[in-house]
Amino acid sequence: MSKSQTQHAKQVVAAFKEKISKSASEHIGQKHFDELELLIEAAMDSAVFIEMERVAEKMTKFANDIRNSAERFD
């Protein structure tokens, strides 16, 4: 996990805490807010990994296209 993703997860949880009442925040507790940060980080990791796989597939296809084109170059 990158530091920026960790920081972003903390910011999302902080924004959520600002939107709920103080009593709700106290009822939820810091332990659960910490767990929420981890869930958010995991979701971001998953999204980044999926996108990286898509880019890798495109690059592989592009490299194959270039190779095929070079083989036919006259």
C-alpha positions in Angstrom: 0.0 0.0 0.0 1.4 3.4 -0.9 1.6 6.1 1.7 -0.8 8.2 -0.3 -3.4 5.5 -0.3 -3.0 5.1 3.4 -3.4 8.8 3.9 -6.4 9.0 1.6 -8.1 6.2 3.6 -7.5 8.2 6.8 -8.9 11.3 5.2 -12.1 9.4 4.1 -12.6 8.1 7.6 -12.0 11.6 9.0 -14.6 13.0 6.6 -17.0 10.3 7.6 -16.5 11.0 11.3 -17.3 14.7 10.7 -20.6 13.7 9.1 -21.9 11.6 11.9 -22.9 12.8 15.4 -20.5 12.8 18.3 -22.5 10.1 20.1 -22.4 7.9 16.9 -18.7 8.4 16.6 -18.2 7.4 20.3 -20.5 4.4 19.9 -18.6 3.2 16.8 -15.3 3.6 18.6 -11.7 4.0 17.3 -11.2 0.3 16.8 -14.0 0.2 14.2 -12.8 3.4 12.5 -9.3 1.8 12.2 -11.0 -1.3 10.6 -12.8 1.0 8.2 -9.5 2.5 7.2 -8.2 -0.9 6.4 -11.3 -1.8 4.4 -10.9 1.4 2.4 -7.2 0.7 1.8 -8.0 -2.9 0.7 -10.7 -1.6 -1.7 -8.2 0.9 -3.2 -5.5 -1.8 -3.5 -8.0 -4.0 -5.4 -9.0 -1.2 -7.7 -5.4 -0.3 -8.5 -4.4 -4.0 -9.0 -7.3 -4.5 -11.5 -6.4 -1.4 -13.4 -2.7 -2.4 -13.5 -3.8 -5.8 -14.9 -5.8 -4.0 -17.6 -2.9 -1.8 -18.6 -0.5 -4.8 -18.6 -2.9 -6.6 -21.0 -3.1 -3.6 -23.3 0.7 -3.3 -23.3 1.1 -7.0 -24.1 -1.3 -6.6 -27.0 0.5 -3.5 -28.2 3.9 -5.2 -28.1 2.5 -8.2 -30.0 1.0 -5.8 -32.6 4.3 -4.0 -33.0 6.1 -7.4 -33.3 3.7 -8.6 -36.0 4.0 -5.3 -37.8 7.8 -5.5 -37.8 7.7 -9.0 -39.1 5.7 -7.8 -42.1 7.8 -4.7 -42.7 9.2 -4.4 -46.2 
